[in-house]
């Protein structure tokens, strides 16, 4: 009895390259390249977002000069809103009507509103005191002015015609 012969093949059989293995190699390499490109794109987008975030953080930091300018602009806007809240059209129309009723012998010199108190201070001149009193009385029937009152008057002795300068004040009404 003899032992069967032992065949040792250290080189082994050569594996042939097939179409399937080449296709898998190409697809795997393509997938690796695509993943690398996508990673680079995401990394670039992240860097851009970080730069935008940094810029926004720099902008949001309070600059005292900017805050002061903003506060100044807000104050100016509030003053403009108050000025626009004055019913100028109706006030001036009432003063014009009262002046027409006195046959144009009243000269309105100034109209100064007090927005906080809804009051108006009017300075005017007339030929004499009865005309000034008639003007105030005409304004007492006004729809836009409440409680018009003569505050002061003086006869201008430095003028040859000796006109009467008078000051009056009234509250204005908010008409619809």
Buried (B, 14 or more C-beta within 10 A) or exposed (E): EEEEEEEEEEEEEEEEEEEEEEEEEEEEEEEEEEEEEEEEEEEEEEEEEEEEEEEEEEEEEEEEEEEEEEEEEEEEEEEEEEEEEBBBEBBEBBBEEBBEBBEEBBEBEEBEBEBEEBBBBBBBBBBBEEBBBBBBBBBBEBEBBEEBEBEEBEEEEEEEEEBBBBBBBBBBBEEE
